[in-house]
Amino acid sequence: MPEEQLQAQLESLHQTLNDPDIHLSAEERSSLEALANTLEARLLVREADEDLANDPSLVDGVNLMIEEFSERHPTLAATLQNVVQTLSNMGI
């Protein structure tokens, strides 16, 4: 079930990245795209039933993004907060 939640949040992140009304700097966009790629990789590993090592740097990185986006992009920050919660539910 957490995998489905993470997939939904990943789709929301992709929608945000593709939304022409959301203006992101090149650095912000690059960071979010890297996060999306990492999350997709996590889902693929999970689907293959491979063990996931606890990766606190992933969660720490997302938490930093939440801080960065909270003022200018509160909806995006909320999506990222959901990602952190789902990763926590998955034991990551």
DSSP file (Angstrom, degrees, kcal/mol; ACC not computed):
  #  RESIDUE AA STRUCTURE BP1 BP2  ACC     N-H-->O    O-->H-N    N-H-->O    O-->H-N    TCO  KAPPA ALPHA  PHI   PSI    X-CA   Y-CA   Z-CA
    1    1 A M     >        0   0    0      0, 0.0     4,-1.8     0, 0.0     3,-0.3   0.000 360.0 360.0 360.0 -42.1    0.0    0.0    0.0
    2    2 A P  H  >  +     0   0    0      0, 0.0     4,-2.7     0, 0.0     5,-0.2   0.854 360.0  59.1 -60.9 -30.8    2.8    2.6    0.7
    3    3 A E  H  > S+     0   0    0      1,-0.2     4,-2.4     2,-0.2     5,-0.1   0.899 104.2  49.7 -63.2 -39.2    4.1    1.9   -2.8
    4    4 A E  H  > S+     0   0    0     -3,-0.3     4,-2.2     2,-0.2    -1,-0.2   0.885 111.0  49.8 -66.2 -38.1    0.8    3.0   -4.3
    5    5 A Q  H  X S+     0   0    0     -4,-1.8     4,-2.3     2,-0.2    -2,-0.2   0.919 111.1  48.7 -65.3 -43.4    0.9    6.1   -2.2
    6    6 A L  H  X S+     0   0    0     -4,-2.7     4,-2.4     1,-0.2    -2,-0.2   0.900 109.9  52.3 -64.2 -39.4    4.4    6.9   -3.3
    7    7 A Q  H  X S+     0   0    0     -4,-2.4     4,-2.3     2,-0.2    -1,-0.2   0.913 109.6  49.3 -61.4 -42.8    3.5    6.3   -6.9
    8    8 A A  H  X S+     0   0    0     -4,-2.2     4,-1.9     1,-0.2    -2,-0.2   0.898 112.5  47.3 -63.9 -40.4    0.6    8.7   -6.6
    9    9 A Q  H  X S+     0   0    0     -4,-2.3     4,-2.2     2,-0.2    -1,-0.2   0.850 109.4  53.9 -70.3 -33.4    2.9   11.3   -5.0
   10   10 A L  H  X S+     0   0    0     -4,-2.4     4,-2.3     2,-0.2    -2,-0.2   0.907 108.1  50.0 -64.8 -41.9    5.4   10.7   -7.7
   11   11 A E  H  X S+     0   0    0     -4,-2.3     4,-2.3     2,-0.2    -2,-0.2   0.893 109.6  51.3 -62.7 -39.6    2.7   11.4  -10.3
   12   12 A S  H  X S+     0   0    0     -4,-1.9     4,-2.2     2,-0.2    -2,-0.2   0.895 108.6  51.4 -63.3 -40.1    1.8   14.6   -8.5
   13   13 A L  H  X S+     0   0    0     -4,-2.2     4,-2.3     2,-0.2    -2,-0.2   0.905 109.6  49.7 -63.0 -42.4    5.4   15.6   -8.5
   14   14 A H  H  X S+     0   0    0     -4,-2.3     4,-1.8     2,-0.2    -2,-0.2   0.896 108.9  52.4 -63.7 -40.0    5.6   15.0  -12.3
   15   15 A Q  H  X S+     0   0    0     -4,-2.3     4,-0.7     1,-0.2    -2,-0.2   0.909 109.3  50.0 -61.6 -41.1    2.4   17.1  -12.8
   16   16 A T  H >< S+     0   0    0     -4,-2.2     3,-1.0     1,-0.2    -2,-0.2   0.925 109.5  50.5 -62.6 -44.5    4.0   19.9  -10.9
   17   17 A L  H 3< S+     0   0    0     -4,-2.3    -1,-0.2     1,-0.2    -2,-0.2   0.821 114.5  44.7 -63.5 -30.1    7.1   19.7  -13.0
   18   18 A N  H 3< S+     0   0    0     -4,-1.8    -1,-0.2    -5,-0.2    -2,-0.2   0.470  85.8 109.6 -93.0  -2.5    5.0   19.8  -16.2
   19   19 A D    X<  -     0   0    0     -3,-1.0     3,-1.4    -4,-0.7    -3,-0.0  -0.642  55.7-157.9 -78.8 116.3    2.7   22.7  -15.0
   20   20 A P  T 3  S+     0   0    0      0, 0.0    -1,-0.2     0, 0.0    -4,-0.0   0.685  89.3  62.9 -68.9 -15.6    3.5   25.8  -17.0
   21   21 A D  T 3  S+     0   0    0      2,-0.1     2,-0.7     1,-0.0    -2,-0.1   0.595  87.1  80.6 -84.3 -10.6    2.0   28.0  -14.2
   22   22 A I  S <  S-     0   0    0     -3,-1.4     2,-0.8    -6,-0.2    51,-0.1  -0.871  71.8-154.2-100.3 117.3    4.6   26.9  -11.7
   23   23 A H        +     0   0    0     -2,-0.7     2,-0.4     0, 0.0    -2,-0.1  -0.808  19.0 174.3 -98.5 110.9    7.8   28.8  -12.2
   24   24 A L        -     0   0    0     -2,-0.8     2,-0.0    -7,-0.1    -2,-0.0  -0.885  30.7-118.2-114.3 144.9   10.9   26.9  -10.9
   25   25 A S     >  -     0   0    0     -2,-0.4     4,-2.8     1,-0.1     5,-0.2  -0.319  35.1-105.7 -70.3 165.1   14.5   27.9  -11.3
   26   26 A A  H  > S+     0   0    0      1,-0.2     4,-2.3     2,-0.2     5,-0.2   0.886 123.5  50.3 -60.1 -38.5   16.7   25.6  -13.3
   27   27 A E  H  > S+     0   0    0      2,-0.2     4,-2.4     1,-0.2    -1,-0.2   0.914 110.9  47.9 -67.3 -43.0   18.3   24.4  -10.0
   28   28 A E  H  > S+     0   0    0      2,-0.2     4,-2.4     1,-0.2    -2,-0.2   0.933 113.3  48.0 -62.2 -45.8   14.9   23.8   -8.4
   29   29 A R  H  X S+     0   0    0     -4,-2.8     4,-2.5     1,-0.2    -2,-0.2   0.911 111.6  50.1 -62.2 -42.8   13.7   21.9  -11.4
   30   30 A S  H  X S+     0   0    0     -4,-2.3     4,-2.3    -5,-0.2    -1,-0.2   0.906 110.4  49.9 -62.8 -42.3   16.9   19.8  -11.5
   31   31 A S  H  X S+     0   0    0     -4,-2.4     4,-2.1     1,-0.2    -2,-0.2   0.912 112.7  46.6 -62.8 -43.4   16.6   18.9   -7.8
   32   32 A L  H  X S+     0   0    0     -4,-2.4     4,-2.7     2,-0.2    -2,-0.2   0.882 111.4  50.9 -68.4 -38.6   13.0   17.8   -8.3
   33   33 A E  H  X S+     0   0    0     -4,-2.5     4,-2.3     2,-0.2    -1,-0.2   0.898 110.2  50.1 -65.3 -39.6   13.7   15.8  -11.4
   34   34 A A  H  X S+     0   0    0     -4,-2.3     4,-2.3     2,-0.2    -2,-0.2   0.906 111.2  49.5 -63.9 -41.1   16.6   14.0   -9.5
   35   35 A L  H  X S+     0   0    0     -4,-2.1     4,-2.7     2,-0.2     5,-0.2   0.932 109.8  50.8 -62.5 -45.5   14.2   13.3   -6.6
   36   36 A A  H  X S+     0   0    0     -4,-2.7     4,-2.4     1,-0.2    -2,-0.2   0.904 110.5  49.5 -59.8 -41.5   11.6   11.9   -9.0
   37   37 A N  H  X S+     0   0    0     -4,-2.3     4,-2.1     2,-0.2    -1,-0.2   0.901 111.2  49.4 -64.0 -40.9   14.2    9.7  -10.6
   38   38 A T  H  X S+     0   0    0     -4,-2.3     4,-2.2     2,-0.2    -2,-0.2   0.912 111.5  48.6 -64.2 -43.2   15.3    8.4   -7.2
   39   39 A L  H  X S+     0   0    0     -4,-2.7     4,-2.3     2,-0.2    -2,-0.2   0.896 110.0  51.8 -65.5 -39.8   11.8    7.7   -6.2
   40   40 A E  H  X S+     0   0    0     -4,-2.4     4,-2.1    -5,-0.2    -1,-0.2   0.907 109.8  49.9 -62.1 -40.7   11.1    5.8   -9.4
   41   41 A A  H  X S+     0   0    0     -4,-2.1     4,-2.3     1,-0.2    -2,-0.2   0.899 108.9  52.5 -64.2 -40.1   14.2    3.7   -8.8
   42   42 A R  H  X S+     0   0    0     -4,-2.2     4,-2.5     1,-0.2    -2,-0.2   0.910 109.1  49.6 -61.5 -42.4   13.0    3.0   -5.2
   43   43 A L  H  X S+     0   0    0     -4,-2.3     4,-2.6     2,-0.2    -1,-0.2   0.901 110.0  50.6 -65.2 -40.1    9.7    1.8   -6.6
   44   44 A L  H  X S+     0   0    0     -4,-2.1     4,-1.5     2,-0.2    -1,-0.2   0.909 111.6  47.8 -64.5 -41.5   11.4   -0.4   -9.1
   45   45 A V  H  <>S+     0   0    0     -4,-2.3     5,-2.1     2,-0.2    -2,-0.2   0.917 112.5  49.6 -63.7 -42.8   13.6   -2.0   -6.5
   46   46 A R  H ><5S+     0   0    0     -4,-2.5     3,-1.8     1,-0.2    -2,-0.2   0.909 108.3  52.8 -63.4 -42.5   10.6   -2.5   -4.2
   47   47 A E  H 3<5S+     0   0    0     -4,-2.6    -1,-0.2     1,-0.3    -2,-0.2   0.813 105.3  55.4 -63.8 -29.5    8.6   -4.1   -7.0
   48   48 A A  T 3<5S-     0   0    0     -4,-1.5    -1,-0.3    -5,-0.2    -2,-0.2   0.375 114.0-121.4 -83.7   5.6   11.4   -6.5   -7.6
   49   49 A D  T < 5 +     0   0    0     -3,-1.8     2,-0.3     1,-0.2    -3,-0.2   0.782  60.1 151.9  59.1  29.9   11.2   -7.5   -3.9
   50   50 A E      < -     0   0    0     -5,-2.1    -1,-0.2     1,-0.1     2,-0.2  -0.634  52.8-100.2 -87.1 150.1   14.8   -6.5   -3.3
   51   51 A D        -     0   0    0     -2,-0.3     2,-0.5    -3,-0.1    -1,-0.1  -0.459  33.0-143.5 -69.5 138.7   15.7   -5.3    0.2
   52   52 A L        -     0   0    0     -2,-0.2     2,-0.3    -6,-0.0    -1,-0.0  -0.898   9.7-135.7-103.5 128.7   16.0   -1.6    0.6
   53   53 A A        -     0   0    0     -2,-0.5     2,-0.3     1,-0.1    38,-0.0  -0.596  33.7-100.3 -77.3 143.9   18.6   -0.2    2.8
   54   54 A N        -     0   0    0     -2,-0.3    38,-0.1     1,-0.1     3,-0.1  -0.513  41.0-166.2 -63.5 123.9   17.5    2.6    5.1
   55   55 A D    >>  +     0   0    0     37,-0.6     4,-1.3    -2,-0.3     3,-0.9  -0.780  17.8 173.3-120.2  85.7   18.6    5.7    3.3
   56   56 A P  H 3> S+     0   0    0      0, 0.0     4,-2.9     0, 0.0     5,-0.2   0.778  77.8  65.5 -64.9 -23.8   18.5    8.7    5.7
   57   57 A S  H 3> S+     0   0    0      2,-0.2     4,-2.4     1,-0.2     5,-0.2   0.858  98.7  53.1 -67.6 -31.9   20.2   10.9    3.1
   58   58 A L  H <> S+     0   0    0     -3,-0.9     4,-2.1     2,-0.2    -1,-0.2   0.954 113.3  42.1 -63.9 -49.5   17.1   10.6    0.8
   59   59 A V  H  X S+     0   0    0     -4,-1.3     4,-2.5    33,-0.3    -2,-0.2   0.904 114.5  51.6 -65.3 -41.5   14.7   11.7    3.6
   60   60 A D  H  X S+     0   0    0     -4,-2.9     4,-2.1     1,-0.2    -1,-0.2   0.911 109.6  50.6 -61.2 -41.6   17.1   14.4    4.7
   61   61 A G  H  X S+     0   0    0     -4,-2.4     4,-1.9     2,-0.2    -1,-0.2   0.902 110.8  47.8 -63.6 -41.1   17.4   15.7    1.1
   62   62 A V  H  X S+     0   0    0     -4,-2.1     4,-2.3     1,-0.2    -1,-0.2   0.902 109.3  54.2 -67.2 -39.6   13.6   15.8    0.7
   63   63 A N  H  X S+     0   0    0     -4,-2.5     4,-1.9     1,-0.2    -2,-0.2   0.888 107.4  50.7 -61.0 -38.5   13.2   17.6    4.1
   64   64 A L  H  X S+     0   0    0     -4,-2.1     4,-2.2     1,-0.2    -1,-0.2   0.902 108.7  51.7 -64.3 -40.2   15.7   20.2    2.8
   65   65 A M  H  X S+     0   0    0     -4,-1.9     4,-2.7     1,-0.2     5,-0.2   0.895 105.4  56.0 -62.5 -39.2   13.6   20.6   -0.3
   66   66 A I  H  X S+     0   0    0     -4,-2.3     4,-1.6     1,-0.2    -1,-0.2   0.931 108.5  47.3 -58.6 -45.4   10.5   21.1    1.8
   67   67 A E  H  < S+     0   0    0     -4,-1.9     4,-0.5     1,-0.2    -1,-0.2   0.917 113.4  48.5 -61.1 -43.4   12.2   24.0    3.6
   68   68 A E  H  < S+     0   0    0     -4,-2.2     4,-0.5     1,-0.2     3,-0.3   0.877 119.7  36.4 -65.4 -38.7   13.3   25.5    0.3
   69   69 A F  H  X S+     0   0    0     -4,-2.7     4,-2.9     1,-0.2     8,-0.3   0.597  90.9  91.5 -92.4 -12.0    9.9   25.3   -1.4
   70   70 A S  T  < S+     0   0    0     -4,-1.6    -1,-0.2    -5,-0.2    -2,-0.1   0.832  93.4  37.7 -59.0 -36.3    7.6   26.0    1.6
   71   71 A E  T  4 S+     0   0    0     -4,-0.5    -1,-0.2    -3,-0.3    -2,-0.1   0.937 127.8  29.6 -81.9 -48.0    7.4   29.7    1.1
   72   72 A R  T  4 S+     0   0    0     -4,-0.5    -2,-0.2     1,-0.2    -3,-0.1   0.808 135.2  24.6 -83.4 -30.5    7.3   30.0   -2.7
   73   73 A H     X  +     0   0    0     -4,-2.9     4,-2.3     1,-0.1    -1,-0.2  -0.591  64.2 165.7-136.3  71.4    5.6   26.7   -3.6
   74   74 A P  H  > S+     0   0    0      0, 0.0     4,-2.1     0, 0.0     5,-0.1   0.833  78.7  53.8 -61.9 -33.4    3.5   25.6   -0.6
   75   75 A T  H  > S+     0   0    0      2,-0.2     4,-2.0     1,-0.2     5,-0.1   0.919 110.2  47.2 -66.5 -42.2    1.6   23.0   -2.6
   76   76 A L  H  > S+     0   0    0      1,-0.2     4,-2.4     2,-0.2    -1,-0.2   0.901 109.9  53.5 -64.2 -41.2    4.8   21.4   -3.8
   77   77 A A  H  X S+     0   0    0     -4,-2.3     4,-2.2    -8,-0.3    -1,-0.2   0.886 107.6  51.4 -61.1 -38.7    6.1   21.4   -0.2
   78   78 A A  H  X S+     0   0    0     -4,-2.1     4,-2.0     2,-0.2    -1,-0.2   0.897 108.6  50.9 -65.7 -39.9    3.0   19.6    0.9
   79   79 A T  H  X S+     0   0    0     -4,-2.0     4,-1.9     1,-0.2    -2,-0.2   0.923 110.7  48.9 -61.8 -43.7    3.6   17.0   -1.8
   80   80 A L  H  X S+     0   0    0     -4,-2.4     4,-2.3     1,-0.2    -2,-0.2   0.870 107.5  54.9 -65.0 -36.3    7.1   16.5   -0.7
   81   81 A Q  H  X S+     0   0    0     -4,-2.2     4,-2.2     1,-0.2    -1,-0.2   0.898 107.3  50.7 -62.7 -39.6    6.0   16.2    2.9
   82   82 A N  H  X S+     0   0    0     -4,-2.0     4,-2.5     2,-0.2    -2,-0.2   0.875 107.3  54.1 -64.2 -36.9    3.7   13.4    1.8
   83   83 A V  H  X S+     0   0    0     -4,-1.9     4,-2.8     2,-0.2     5,-0.2   0.934 108.1  49.2 -61.0 -46.2    6.6   11.7    0.1
   84   84 A V  H  X S+     0   0    0     -4,-2.3     4,-2.3     1,-0.2    -2,-0.2   0.919 111.5  49.3 -59.9 -44.1    8.6   11.8    3.3
   85   85 A Q  H  X S+     0   0    0     -4,-2.2     4,-2.3     2,-0.2    -1,-0.2   0.908 112.0  47.9 -63.7 -41.8    5.7   10.3    5.2
   86   86 A T  H  X S+     0   0    0     -4,-2.5     4,-1.6     2,-0.2    -2,-0.2   0.911 110.3  51.3 -66.4 -41.8    5.3    7.5    2.7
   87   87 A L  H  <>S+     0   0    0     -4,-2.8     5,-3.0     1,-0.2     4,-0.4   0.904 110.0  50.8 -60.0 -40.3    9.0    6.8    2.7
   88   88 A S  H ><5S+     0   0    0     -4,-2.3     3,-1.2     4,-0.3    -2,-0.2   0.912 108.1  51.8 -62.8 -42.5    8.8    6.6    6.5
   89   89 A N  H 3<5S+     0   0    0     -4,-2.3    -1,-0.2     1,-0.3    -2,-0.2   0.793 108.2  52.9 -63.6 -27.6    5.9    4.2    6.2
   90   90 A M  T 3<5S-     0   0    0     -4,-1.6    -1,-0.3    -5,-0.1    -2,-0.2   0.521 120.4-110.3 -85.1  -5.8    7.9    2.1    3.8
   91   91 A G  T < 5       0   0    0     -3,-1.2    -3,-0.2    -4,-0.4    -2,-0.1   0.696 360.0 360.0  84.7  19.5   10.8    1.9    6.3
   92   92 A I      <       0   0    0     -5,-3.0   -37,-0.6    -6,-0.2   -33,-0.3   0.408 360.0 360.0 -99.9 360.0   13.1    4.1    4.3
